[in-house]
Amino acid sequence: MVTAASPALLHGVGDRALSWLDEHRERFRLAPEDFATNGAVAERLKPIGELAMNMQVLFREGVAGSRQKTRAGQLLDFAWRELLDGGNVLARLQCDEPLSPVPLEVYAPFHELGHRHPGLEERVAVCRRTGTWTALEMSPNRRLGVLNAERKLGLVPSSDFGQAVARTWLGQLAEPWTVQLHIAYDLTHTVFHLTNWGESPEGIPPAVADYLTRYLPAWMNDWADLEHWDLLGELLVVDACLPRPSLDAALWERYAAAQSASGAMPVQRQMPEGDPAYVFDQVHHPTLVAAFASAMATSRAMSAV
């Protein structure tokens, strides 16, 4: 029988991760050279959107202490005002790349938290009236992300959510032994979109939940053995989204032990070394994942007490 991790262990991982993210907030800032191409801007915006999503989860799950809440709030304000210039960076990209869904996806969590940029919303509305908006070719999993962002803004979905789910690898309940790195990342994000980043675990269809309950433990153990902490963190979030999460203490202890004393989480094996900017680029995503996994797992653990 699997023993569940203690709330203290789960909470500690997130507290350390949040401290690191706060201390390195300036490294999320776009550099002047990033604006040379829209592709570079879009790539640098993704971490900012992930930062906002993580802070939103912390507030939503109610597991942050007073110090964490203060830090999370300050990080969100910093991201909106300083990193995105009150949304102007997103509006600029939307103007230059009108059919890119990236500004909408990054804007969505800020919108849910009360931030507004009417100009950006007007430009998105114009683009969504084109046939190209729904005809754009993208993976089913990416389509779910766009649909979820539209939902966050209260927009009529541009295509059928259920059909997009049915086209994903996870929605088809494909052979579990075929899971490779990119498939594993895709299935975790399918769960994130199904549940609105963990808000509604009941959004996972029963057949999919049963499938994950059966095979997720093996996947988590495999990636733990490979010491791939970034992917293990995402799989731990998936576990926390299930009707009966395992919150496996042994896995969480291995995951927590991989976290550096600074709070950063390496992608795989040990922390990288070298130029601070390089190290940040390597570890900011797994550290964001650690904060996300901690918030979800702590919430589920406390609700079970």
Backbone bond lengths (Angstrom), bond angles and torsions (degrees), N, CA, C in turn:
res aa  C-N    CA-C-N  psi(-1)  N-CA   C-N-CA  omega(-1)  CA-C   N-CA-C  phi
1 M - - - 1.465 - - 1.530 109.49 -
2 V 1.307 116.15 136.38 1.459 122.00 -178.17 1.525 109.84 -78.55
3 T 1.331 116.33 131.75 1.461 121.97 176.02 1.520 109.23 -91.81
4 A 1.342 116.65 133.03 1.457 120.99 -179.03 1.522 111.03 -79.57
5 A 1.308 116.07 144.45 1.457 121.71 178.27 1.523 110.42 -68.30
6 S 1.304 116.39 152.32 1.465 120.76 179.69 1.523 110.36 -75.92
7 P 1.335 117.79 148.56 1.468 119.81 176.10 1.524 112.56 -56.32
8 A 1.332 117.40 -33.19 1.466 120.03 -179.39 1.525 111.33 -63.97
9 L 1.333 116.59 -43.59 1.465 120.32 177.93 1.521 110.51 -63.26
10 L 1.323 116.32 -46.39 1.462 121.04 -178.37 1.522 110.88 -62.53
11 H 1.320 116.19 -45.72 1.466 120.89 -178.12 1.530 111.27 -65.10
12 G 1.333 116.97 -37.37 1.456 120.56 -177.63 1.517 112.93 -61.11
13 V 1.324 116.95 -39.00 1.462 120.49 178.54 1.529 110.28 -59.22
14 G 1.314 117.00 -46.27 1.456 120.65 -179.02 1.510 113.47 -69.32
15 D 1.325 116.69 -37.51 1.458 120.47 179.80 1.524 110.39 -62.82
16 R 1.327 116.74 -43.98 1.466 120.10 178.86 1.527 111.26 -67.21
17 A 1.341 117.02 -39.93 1.461 120.45 179.22 1.525 111.31 -63.74
18 L 1.328 116.89 -42.56 1.462 120.71 179.94 1.525 110.71 -63.84
19 S 1.322 116.59 -38.47 1.465 119.97 178.47 1.524 110.42 -60.83
20 W 1.330 116.76 -43.57 1.459 120.09 179.82 1.528 110.72 -65.27
21 L 1.317 117.00 -44.28 1.458 120.55 -179.65 1.524 111.14 -60.77
22 D 1.311 116.36 -41.39 1.462 120.69 179.61 1.527 110.75 -65.64
23 E 1.310 116.42 -43.21 1.460 120.68 -178.69 1.529 112.52 -67.72
24 H 1.319 117.01 -22.95 1.468 120.66 -177.86 1.534 111.77 -111.52
25 R 1.305 116.57 23.17 1.472 120.26 -175.18 1.519 113.09 -57.18
26 E 1.326 117.46 -36.23 1.465 120.21 -176.72 1.524 111.99 -63.89
27 R 1.317 117.35 -24.24 1.468 119.96 -177.95 1.527 112.01 -74.82
28 F 1.335 118.04 -10.84 1.459 120.76 174.14 1.537 111.10 -78.61
29 R 1.310 117.41 -14.62 1.462 121.79 -174.29 1.526 111.34 -66.70
30 L 1.331 116.45 137.99 1.453 121.28 175.57 1.514 109.45 -70.94
31 A 1.324 116.38 135.60 1.459 121.34 177.52 1.522 109.34 -88.44
32 P 1.337 118.35 157.16 1.481 120.70 179.60 1.518 112.64 -52.60
33 E 1.330 117.14 -38.27 1.464 119.25 -178.46 1.523 112.78 -68.91
34 D 1.345 117.33 -19.80 1.470 119.75 177.99 1.523 111.71 -64.99
35 F 1.333 116.14 -26.06 1.456 120.06 -177.73 1.528 112.64 -81.75
36 A 1.322 116.64 2.47 1.470 120.02 178.98 1.518 111.19 -66.09
37 T 1.328 116.99 -34.43 1.463 120.92 177.27 1.517 109.51 -135.33
38 N 1.328 116.40 147.31 1.463 120.09 179.27 1.522 111.60 -66.86
39 G 1.337 115.99 -28.90 1.454 119.01 177.95 1.515 111.50 -62.54
40 A 1.330 116.47 -40.12 1.462 120.71 178.93 1.523 110.75 -67.34
41 V 1.330 116.64 -38.87 1.465 120.24 177.82 1.520 110.28 -62.51
42 A 1.326 116.72 -47.51 1.460 120.90 -178.83 1.527 111.12 -60.31
43 E 1.336 116.24 -40.04 1.469 120.18 -179.74 1.520 111.15 -66.34
44 R 1.325 117.51 -38.45 1.456 121.10 -178.46 1.530 111.95 -78.16
45 L 1.336 116.34 -18.01 1.464 119.48 178.39 1.527 112.16 -76.84
46 K 1.320 117.26 -27.44 1.464 120.46 -175.99 1.524 112.56 -57.46
47 P 1.352 119.25 -46.86 1.462 118.53 178.18 1.527 113.38 -61.18
48 I 1.341 116.42 -32.51 1.464 119.58 179.40 1.526 110.11 -68.21
49 G 1.338 116.40 -41.61 1.459 119.44 175.80 1.514 111.83 -63.08
50 E 1.340 116.86 -38.77 1.462 120.71 178.55 1.522 110.81 -67.10
51 L 1.332 116.76 -37.08 1.462 121.06 177.39 1.526 109.95 -62.14
52 A 1.328 116.48 -46.03 1.469 120.11 179.39 1.518 111.35 -62.68
53 M 1.329 116.85 -42.12 1.459 120.44 -179.68 1.524 110.71 -61.90
54 N 1.323 116.33 -42.03 1.457 119.84 -179.90 1.518 112.23 -64.69
55 M 1.315 117.95 -42.68 1.455 120.43 178.91 1.532 110.43 -65.92
56 Q 1.322 116.58 -35.65 1.460 120.51 176.93 1.528 110.43 -62.73
57 V 1.335 117.09 -42.46 1.465 120.84 179.10 1.529 110.45 -63.04
58 L 1.333 117.32 -41.22 1.461 120.54 178.79 1.524 111.06 -58.42
59 F 1.330 116.38 -46.89 1.459 120.10 178.85 1.529 111.07 -64.45
60 R 1.318 116.09 -44.28 1.467 121.22 -174.73 1.518 112.09 -64.58
61 E 1.310 117.11 -43.09 1.461 120.53 -174.93 1.524 112.55 -77.69
62 G 1.316 117.36 -14.86 1.458 120.03 175.47 1.515 114.68 66.80
63 V 1.321 117.67 27.91 1.471 120.93 -177.67 1.525 112.14 -103.62
64 A 1.317 117.56 -2.80 1.462 120.13 -178.21 1.520 110.16 -82.62
65 G 1.328 116.24 137.45 1.450 121.00 171.82 1.521 109.82 -74.97
66 S 1.318 116.75 177.79 1.464 120.23 -176.18 1.527 111.77 -60.77
67 R 1.337 116.77 -39.28 1.467 119.78 179.58 1.515 110.66 -67.08
68 Q 1.349 117.07 -41.67 1.457 120.67 178.28 1.518 111.11 -64.37
69 K 1.340 116.75 -42.23 1.466 119.68 -179.98 1.518 111.16 -60.45
70 T 1.326 115.66 -42.32 1.458 119.33 179.51 1.523 110.69 -62.97
71 R 1.326 116.17 -45.42 1.463 120.49 -179.96 1.523 110.79 -63.61
72 A 1.328 116.78 -44.55 1.462 120.65 -178.98 1.517 110.48 -62.13
73 G 1.339 117.21 -43.41 1.461 120.47 179.04 1.506 112.27 -63.17
74 Q 1.320 116.21 -41.46 1.469 120.03 178.65 1.520 111.53 -65.83
75 L 1.333 116.28 -38.08 1.463 119.96 177.93 1.518 111.36 -64.23
76 L 1.329 116.90 -41.78 1.466 120.41 179.13 1.520 111.28 -64.10
77 D 1.322 116.74 -45.75 1.466 119.90 178.69 1.524 110.69 -61.78
78 F 1.325 116.18 -41.09 1.463 120.78 178.84 1.526 110.45 -62.46
79 A 1.339 116.08 -44.18 1.461 119.81 -178.90 1.519 111.10 -62.40
80 W 1.321 117.73 -42.85 1.468 120.74 -177.59 1.529 111.44 -72.45
81 R 1.326 115.99 -48.77 1.466 119.43 -174.12 1.531 112.38 -77.44
82 E 1.341 115.77 -47.05 1.456 119.73 -171.59 1.530 113.21 -90.84
83 L 1.310 116.63 -47.25 1.463 119.84 -175.43 1.526 112.44 -77.31
84 L 1.333 116.50 -36.78 1.468 120.20 -176.69 1.525 112.86 -107.88
85 D 1.340 116.86 1.91 1.469 121.09 179.87 1.527 110.55 52.07
86 G 1.333 115.45 49.31 1.463 119.98 178.55 1.518 113.96 64.62
87 G 1.324 116.88 23.54 1.460 121.38 -179.84 1.511 113.98 96.94
88 N 1.329 117.04 -7.02 1.468 119.64 -177.84 1.525 112.73 -65.05
89 V 1.331 116.53 -32.61 1.470 119.40 178.13 1.525 110.05 -63.38
90 L 1.322 116.53 -40.24 1.469 120.66 178.73 1.526 110.81 -67.83
91 A 1.326 116.58 -42.03 1.459 120.45 -179.99 1.527 110.90 -63.25
92 R 1.323 116.10 -38.01 1.468 120.17 178.97 1.524 110.40 -63.80
93 L 1.330 116.70 -45.20 1.456 119.30 179.72 1.530 110.55 -65.52
94 Q 1.331 117.22 -38.11 1.462 120.52 179.04 1.522 110.87 -63.92
95 C 1.321 115.68 -34.47 1.466 119.81 178.16 1.529 110.77 -70.14
96 D 1.323 115.99 -41.75 1.466 120.43 -177.68 1.526 112.02 -76.27
97 E 1.344 116.38 -35.27 1.466 122.19 -179.10 1.521 108.71 -126.66
98 P 1.349 117.40 73.19 1.471 120.69 -170.02 1.525 114.77 -59.98
99 L 1.306 118.69 -24.34 1.463 119.84 -177.36 1.529 112.57 -99.77
100 S 1.317 116.58 6.16 1.459 119.50 176.22 1.530 109.59 -77.83
101 P 1.339 117.79 130.77 1.462 119.96 177.04 1.521 113.33 -82.43
102 V 1.345 117.79 -4.15 1.464 120.67 -174.56 1.531 112.33 -60.56
103 P 1.355 120.07 -48.30 1.474 118.11 179.30 1.531 112.63 -57.62
104 L 1.330 117.17 -40.94 1.464 120.90 178.58 1.527 110.69 -61.93
105 E 1.317 117.54 -45.07 1.464 121.38 -176.90 1.523 111.44 -66.78
106 V 1.333 117.48 -39.53 1.462 120.20 179.09 1.528 110.57 -71.84
107 Y 1.318 116.33 -36.11 1.472 121.54 -177.91 1.527 112.16 -69.84
108 A 1.318 117.94 -31.25 1.464 122.17 -170.69 1.525 114.31 -53.07
109 P 1.347 120.55 -51.33 1.469 118.31 -179.74 1.521 113.24 -65.82
110 F 1.334 117.61 -33.53 1.462 119.76 176.65 1.526 110.62 -65.36
111 H 1.330 116.14 -39.90 1.459 121.13 178.51 1.525 110.50 -61.41
112 E 1.332 116.39 -44.27 1.460 119.87 178.91 1.526 111.68 -61.94
113 L 1.316 116.67 -28.61 1.462 120.83 -179.12 1.530 112.59 -90.68
114 G 1.334 116.33 7.64 1.456 119.83 172.05 1.510 116.74 103.19
115 H 1.323 118.52 -0.80 1.465 120.63 178.88 1.532 109.46 -85.44
116 R 1.321 116.13 143.13 1.461 120.84 -176.42 1.526 111.16 -134.75
117 H 1.330 114.96 144.43 1.458 121.77 170.69 1.525 106.13 -140.04
118 P 1.347 117.48 91.65 1.474 120.81 -175.95 1.517 113.66 -55.47
119 G 1.335 117.99 -37.05 1.458 119.89 -179.51 1.513 112.21 -62.66
120 L 1.306 116.72 -42.34 1.457 120.95 177.56 1.521 110.48 -63.88
121 E 1.319 116.80 -42.76 1.461 120.16 -178.77 1.527 111.07 -64.64
122 E 1.324 117.17 -37.01 1.464 120.32 178.01 1.526 110.85 -65.47
123 R 1.317 117.11 -41.60 1.467 120.31 -179.77 1.524 111.03 -67.36
124 V 1.332 116.66 -39.56 1.460 120.10 177.11 1.521 110.06 -62.81
125 A 1.335 116.68 -40.94 1.466 120.53 -179.19 1.521 111.29 -60.99
126 V 1.335 116.94 -40.61 1.463 120.55 178.62 1.533 110.33 -63.81
127 C 1.310 116.43 -45.50 1.475 120.63 -178.52 1.523 111.18 -63.93
128 R 1.322 116.70 -36.78 1.463 119.96 -177.55 1.529 112.54 -70.91
129 R 1.315 117.31 -13.49 1.461 119.81 177.36 1.525 112.29 -83.69
130 T 1.310 117.76 -6.95 1.458 120.69 179.61 1.520 110.75 -85.96
131 G 1.315 115.26 152.25 1.453 119.36 175.46 1.511 112.00 -67.99
132 T 1.339 115.78 -26.15 1.458 119.78 -178.85 1.526 111.68 -64.49
133 W 1.323 117.58 -31.75 1.470 120.64 -178.24 1.531 111.38 -55.40
134 T 1.323 116.64 -41.79 1.470 119.55 179.54 1.524 112.27 -89.98
135 A 1.340 116.59 -17.45 1.460 119.38 -178.46 1.520 112.63 -87.65
136 L 1.330 117.31 -12.40 1.468 120.03 -179.98 1.519 110.34 -54.84
137 E 1.305 116.81 130.21 1.457 120.78 -179.31 1.523 109.93 -81.84
138 M 1.312 116.26 124.33 1.457 122.48 176.99 1.514 108.67 -153.26
139 S 1.310 116.78 162.92 1.458 119.96 -179.63 1.529 109.65 -65.01
140 P 1.336 117.84 151.68 1.468 120.07 178.51 1.526 112.08 -55.62
141 N 1.327 116.62 -37.28 1.449 120.30 -179.95 1.525 110.98 -64.78
142 R 1.325 116.51 -40.64 1.476 120.55 177.73 1.522 110.10 -67.29
143 R 1.321 117.19 -36.92 1.461 120.39 177.72 1.527 110.64 -60.74
144 L 1.331 116.96 -38.24 1.465 120.61 177.40 1.527 110.43 -60.62
145 G 1.335 116.25 -38.79 1.455 119.90 179.27 1.520 112.06 -63.11
146 V 1.327 116.82 -41.27 1.465 120.80 178.14 1.528 109.92 -65.37
147 L 1.319 116.79 -44.37 1.469 120.54 179.67 1.522 111.27 -62.81
148 N 1.321 116.68 -38.21 1.461 119.43 179.38 1.525 110.64 -68.66
149 A 1.328 117.28 -37.41 1.463 120.80 176.79 1.524 110.55 -64.45
150 E 1.331 117.05 -40.57 1.468 120.09 177.13 1.524 110.25 -61.65
151 R 1.323 116.71 -41.60 1.456 120.39 179.22 1.522 111.26 -60.82
152 K 1.329 116.82 -40.62 1.460 121.17 -179.25 1.523 111.12 -61.26
153 L 1.337 116.62 -32.31 1.457 120.37 179.62 1.525 112.77 -88.71
154 G 1.341 116.45 2.51 1.458 120.08 179.73 1.513 113.53 74.38
155 L 1.336 117.40 24.26 1.462 121.90 -178.03 1.524 110.77 -92.28
156 V 1.318 115.60 152.69 1.460 120.40 173.64 1.522 107.48 -66.37
157 P 1.337 118.29 128.24 1.470 119.80 -177.04 1.514 111.93 -59.49
158 S 1.327 115.77 141.20 1.459 120.75 -176.12 1.524 112.69 -80.69
159 S 1.324 117.87 -11.75 1.462 121.40 174.34 1.526 108.14 -157.95
160 D 1.312 116.35 177.46 1.462 121.21 -173.58 1.527 111.48 -80.30
161 F 1.316 116.79 122.29 1.463 121.96 -177.49 1.527 110.73 -65.59
162 G 1.315 117.15 -44.30 1.458 121.22 -178.56 1.516 112.52 -61.66
163 Q 1.333 116.49 -39.28 1.461 119.42 178.45 1.524 110.83 -66.28
164 A 1.337 116.39 -37.90 1.463 119.42 178.05 1.527 110.58 -65.22
165 V 1.322 116.70 -40.74 1.467 120.45 177.81 1.523 110.36 -60.95
166 A 1.327 116.07 -44.94 1.465 120.86 -177.18 1.520 112.32 -62.59
167 R 1.333 118.17 -22.97 1.469 121.15 -179.04 1.524 112.67 -88.70
168 T 1.340 117.80 -8.61 1.463 119.29 -179.74 1.523 110.69 -76.77
169 W 1.323 114.89 162.26 1.464 121.09 176.14 1.522 109.81 -58.64
170 L 1.315 116.66 -46.01 1.470 120.39 -178.38 1.520 111.15 -68.20
171 G 1.328 116.92 -39.47 1.460 120.04 179.94 1.509 112.92 -62.83
172 Q 1.329 116.50 -25.53 1.465 120.59 178.40 1.522 112.96 -90.91
173 L 1.340 116.79 1.32 1.468 121.63 178.71 1.530 110.17 49.95
174 A 1.314 114.43 51.01 1.471 120.74 -176.59 1.529 111.39 -66.72
175 E 1.321 115.33 170.02 1.460 120.98 -176.64 1.527 110.20 -56.83
176 P 1.334 117.92 121.78 1.471 120.36 -175.41 1.518 113.76 -64.09
177 W 1.303 117.49 -26.56 1.460 120.34 -178.63 1.523 113.03 -75.14
178 T 1.344 117.65 -7.64 1.463 120.38 179.40 1.527 112.57 -88.03
179 V 1.322 117.24 0.38 1.468 119.74 -177.45 1.526 110.63 -62.80
180 Q 1.318 115.35 118.96 1.457 122.94 172.22 1.520 107.36 -118.12
181 L 1.313 116.43 179.86 1.459 120.31 -171.75 1.526 112.61 -53.90
182 H 1.340 117.54 -53.35 1.463 119.31 -175.41 1.526 111.24 -68.72
183 I 1.331 117.64 -33.54 1.467 120.33 177.24 1.519 109.93 -66.30
184 A 1.329 116.11 -40.99 1.463 120.05 -179.83 1.532 110.92 -62.42
185 Y 1.330 117.04 -43.96 1.467 119.52 177.59 1.533 110.58 -63.55
186 D 1.321 117.06 -40.31 1.464 120.16 179.55 1.528 111.10 -62.53
187 L 1.330 117.19 -43.32 1.465 118.29 -177.44 1.530 111.14 -68.51
188 T 1.347 117.76 -33.84 1.464 117.87 177.18 1.524 110.60 -63.75
189 H 1.339 116.72 -41.04 1.462 118.65 -179.22 1.525 112.12 -72.53
190 T 1.321 116.94 -28.64 1.465 118.27 172.56 1.521 109.75 -59.61
191 V 1.329 117.05 -43.51 1.471 120.69 177.84 1.528 110.59 -64.90
192 F 1.334 117.44 -41.22 1.461 119.57 179.48 1.526 110.86 -59.51
193 H 1.332 116.96 -42.53 1.461 119.69 -178.96 1.526 111.54 -73.10
194 L 1.334 117.33 -36.32 1.467 120.46 177.49 1.519 111.33 -61.63
195 T 1.323 116.72 -35.26 1.466 121.30 -174.57 1.521 113.48 -103.73
196 N 1.338 117.10 5.87 1.468 121.66 -172.93 1.520 109.90 53.55
197 W 1.315 115.13 57.32 1.461 122.42 177.09 1.531 110.90 57.70
198 G 1.326 114.28 45.75 1.454 120.49 173.63 1.512 115.70 87.05
199 E 1.318 118.30 -3.44 1.470 120.09 -176.89 1.522 111.86 -69.08
200 S 1.338 117.33 -36.40 1.464 121.12 -173.36 1.527 110.09 -130.17
201 P 1.335 117.87 80.89 1.470 120.28 178.87 1.523 113.21 -55.58
202 E 1.338 116.15 -26.73 1.468 119.00 179.42 1.523 112.23 -67.70
203 G 1.337 117.08 -8.60 1.463 120.07 177.10 1.511 113.50 -71.87
204 I 1.320 117.68 -13.16 1.470 120.64 176.41 1.522 108.32 -78.34
205 P 1.334 119.57 121.09 1.464 120.90 178.05 1.527 110.71 -56.39
206 P 1.329 118.02 143.73 1.481 120.90 -177.35 1.522 113.96 -51.98
207 A 1.330 117.64 -42.25 1.466 119.40 -179.04 1.522 111.33 -64.30
208 V 1.337 116.57 -37.05 1.455 121.07 178.62 1.526 110.08 -70.21
209 A 1.335 116.69 -40.62 1.463 120.50 178.19 1.531 110.75 -62.09
210 D 1.321 117.02 -41.81 1.469 120.26 177.71 1.523 111.45 -63.21
211 Y 1.329 115.47 -42.09 1.471 121.45 179.08 1.528 110.10 -60.74
212 L 1.329 116.45 -46.34 1.460 120.48 -179.22 1.533 111.09 -66.82
213 T 1.318 116.67 -40.15 1.468 119.86 178.66 1.526 111.04 -59.17
214 R 1.322 115.64 -35.41 1.465 120.39 -178.26 1.534 112.41 -75.44
215 Y 1.336 116.57 -42.92 1.469 119.06 -169.23 1.525 115.11 -106.72
216 L 1.321 118.52 -20.08 1.464 120.38 -177.25 1.534 112.88 -57.86
217 P 1.340 120.19 -41.47 1.479 118.90 179.72 1.524 113.01 -56.05
218 A 1.316 117.29 -41.15 1.472 120.04 179.77 1.520 110.60 -66.55
219 W 1.326 117.47 -41.55 1.457 120.21 179.14 1.531 110.51 -63.60
220 M 1.316 116.91 -44.30 1.463 119.72 -179.62 1.525 111.20 -61.41
221 N 1.315 116.98 -42.57 1.458 119.78 179.46 1.526 111.83 -66.38
222 D 1.327 116.31 -37.83 1.467 119.86 178.59 1.526 111.09 -61.58
223 W 1.339 117.05 -48.39 1.457 120.02 -176.51 1.521 110.88 -73.88
224 A 1.337 117.97 -26.42 1.466 120.28 172.69 1.523 110.21 -66.75
225 D 1.336 116.25 -41.10 1.465 119.96 178.63 1.531 111.00 -63.93
226 L 1.333 116.20 -32.03 1.466 120.79 177.17 1.529 111.83 -82.16
227 E 1.329 116.06 -3.08 1.461 123.10 -178.89 1.527 111.93 55.98
228 H 1.327 115.18 37.95 1.466 120.05 176.82 1.524 107.05 -94.36
229 W 1.327 115.25 88.52 1.461 120.90 -169.83 1.522 112.48 -72.49
230 D 1.314 117.54 -30.15 1.466 120.09 179.24 1.525 110.37 -63.87
231 L 1.327 116.89 -50.23 1.455 120.45 -179.90 1.531 111.18 -70.14
232 L 1.337 117.29 -39.06 1.464 118.94 177.39 1.525 110.02 -58.80
233 G 1.330 117.42 -40.66 1.464 119.82 178.26 1.510 112.22 -59.07
234 E 1.329 116.80 -43.07 1.467 119.79 179.26 1.529 110.70 -66.19
235 L 1.324 117.05 -38.28 1.464 119.86 177.99 1.525 111.37 -67.79
236 L 1.329 117.51 -32.24 1.463 120.93 175.89 1.534 110.33 -66.41
237 V 1.325 116.96 -33.19 1.467 119.66 173.78 1.527 110.07 -64.60
238 V 1.331 116.38 -45.22 1.463 120.72 178.42 1.530 110.00 -56.53
239 D 1.323 116.09 -44.50 1.467 120.01 177.64 1.528 110.95 -57.14
240 A 1.334 116.62 -43.44 1.464 120.80 -178.78 1.524 112.31 -67.60
241 C 1.330 117.80 -17.27 1.460 121.86 179.24 1.535 112.79 -88.54
242 L 1.316 117.25 -9.21 1.463 120.34 -177.16 1.536 111.27 -76.02
243 P 1.332 117.03 156.37 1.475 119.65 178.57 1.526 112.57 -55.97
244 R 1.335 117.10 -36.16 1.468 121.64 178.72 1.531 108.50 -130.00
245 P 1.319 117.50 81.39 1.468 120.40 -177.76 1.521 111.42 -66.58
246 S 1.322 116.07 146.63 1.464 119.52 179.09 1.527 111.58 -83.45
247 L 1.338 117.15 -34.82 1.471 122.29 -176.28 1.529 109.68 47.57
248 D 1.304 115.65 43.98 1.459 124.80 -172.06 1.532 112.30 -49.78
249 A 1.343 116.51 114.79 1.466 121.51 -176.28 1.525 111.75 -61.60
250 A 1.333 117.52 -41.02 1.465 120.29 -178.62 1.526 111.35 -62.36
251 L 1.335 116.33 -42.89 1.462 120.05 179.05 1.526 111.09 -67.47
252 W 1.330 116.46 -42.80 1.455 120.06 -179.28 1.525 111.43 -66.19
253 E 1.327 117.63 -33.85 1.465 120.03 177.16 1.521 110.79 -66.57
254 R 1.335 117.22 -39.98 1.467 120.55 176.57 1.529 110.73 -65.81
255 Y 1.315 115.60 -40.48 1.463 121.11 179.91 1.531 110.02 -64.67
256 A 1.323 117.13 -47.04 1.466 121.18 -179.89 1.523 111.03 -63.67
257 A 1.329 116.92 -36.59 1.461 120.35 -179.60 1.522 111.89 -67.17
258 A 1.330 117.32 -25.03 1.470 120.91 179.60 1.524 111.93 -77.20
259 Q 1.328 117.22 -19.38 1.468 120.97 -178.03 1.527 109.61 -70.00
260 S 1.320 116.30 136.66 1.456 120.29 -179.53 1.523 110.29 -73.38
261 A 1.318 116.29 163.36 1.467 121.03 179.17 1.523 111.35 -61.15
262 S 1.333 116.85 -26.31 1.467 120.93 179.53 1.518 112.64 -74.33
263 G 1.338 116.98 -17.74 1.461 121.72 -176.60 1.504 112.79 105.85
264 A 1.334 117.31 -13.35 1.467 120.18 178.56 1.522 110.03 -73.05
265 M 1.322 116.08 148.02 1.467 122.29 177.66 1.532 108.61 -113.02
266 P 1.320 118.28 126.06 1.467 119.22 177.26 1.521 111.17 -70.86
267 V 1.316 115.98 157.90 1.458 120.53 175.17 1.528 109.63 -66.34
268 Q 1.320 115.52 -51.21 1.461 121.20 -177.74 1.524 109.04 -148.58
269 R 1.292 115.23 140.51 1.469 123.35 179.97 1.529 110.64 58.98
270 Q 1.350 117.86 -118.44 1.461 119.59 -173.98 1.531 111.58 -100.51
271 M 1.324 114.09 169.92 1.458 121.24 176.28 1.524 110.58 -63.11
272 P 1.330 118.02 138.42 1.468 120.61 175.26 1.525 110.51 -71.68
273 E 1.309 115.93 162.53 1.460 121.40 177.59 1.525 109.09 -124.83
274 G 1.327 114.91 162.10 1.453 119.01 177.44 1.508 112.21 127.99
275 D 1.325 115.19 -153.59 1.458 122.14 -178.53 1.528 110.22 -57.88
276 P 1.359 117.79 133.81 1.471 120.41 -178.30 1.530 113.84 -55.21
277 A 1.324 117.64 -35.93 1.466 120.31 179.21 1.521 110.42 -65.83
278 Y 1.331 115.83 -40.50 1.468 120.28 177.51 1.525 110.61 -64.36
279 V 1.316 116.65 -45.56 1.470 120.28 179.93 1.518 110.43 -60.61
280 F 1.336 117.12 -42.76 1.468 120.33 178.67 1.517 110.86 -59.24
281 D 1.325 117.07 -46.96 1.462 120.47 -179.11 1.526 111.64 -61.08
282 Q 1.322 116.50 -30.35 1.460 120.05 -178.93 1.524 112.54 -79.00
283 V 1.323 117.83 -34.06 1.474 119.18 -168.59 1.522 114.93 -112.88
284 H 1.336 118.82 -6.19 1.467 116.43 -176.18 1.537 111.36 -64.73
285 H 1.352 117.72 -36.03 1.458 118.42 -178.63 1.520 112.31 -68.49
286 P 1.338 120.03 -51.41 1.470 118.05 178.49 1.525 112.97 -61.77
287 T 1.336 117.88 -27.09 1.461 119.72 177.67 1.524 110.64 -73.28
288 L 1.330 117.14 -39.01 1.464 120.15 172.97 1.526 110.66 -61.65
289 V 1.320 116.62 -41.45 1.460 120.91 178.41 1.529 110.17 -61.90
290 A 1.327 116.75 -39.72 1.466 120.54 179.30 1.529 111.14 -61.30
291 A 1.326 116.42 -41.30 1.469 119.94 178.09 1.533 110.70 -64.87
292 F 1.317 116.36 -40.52 1.469 122.45 179.55 1.526 110.34 -64.98
293 A 1.332 115.82 -50.13 1.464 120.31 -178.79 1.516 110.93 -60.90
294 S 1.325 116.77 -41.45 1.457 120.93 179.73 1.529 111.81 -62.31
295 A 1.330 116.55 -45.96 1.470 119.62 -178.49 1.519 111.16 -62.20
296 M 1.316 116.86 -44.65 1.462 120.29 -179.06 1.511 111.67 -66.57
297 A 1.331 117.01 -47.55 1.467 120.76 -176.04 1.526 110.78 -68.37
298 T 1.326 117.13 -40.24 1.474 119.64 178.40 1.518 110.71 -62.06
299 S 1.321 116.51 -42.48 1.467 120.45 179.01 1.524 111.32 -60.48
300 R 1.340 116.45 -44.84 1.471 119.95 -179.60 1.525 110.96 -67.49
301 A 1.336 116.43 -38.58 1.464 120.12 -179.87 1.529 111.02 -65.28
302 M 1.324 116.11 -41.49 1.466 119.66 -178.68 1.518 111.78 -70.80
303 S 1.333 116.65 -32.64 1.464 119.35 178.83 1.531 111.40 -71.20
304 A 1.334 115.79 -19.72 1.471 119.74 -179.25 1.528 111.46 -88.13
305 V 1.343 116.83 -12.86 1.474 119.98 -177.71 1.521 110.80 -71.81
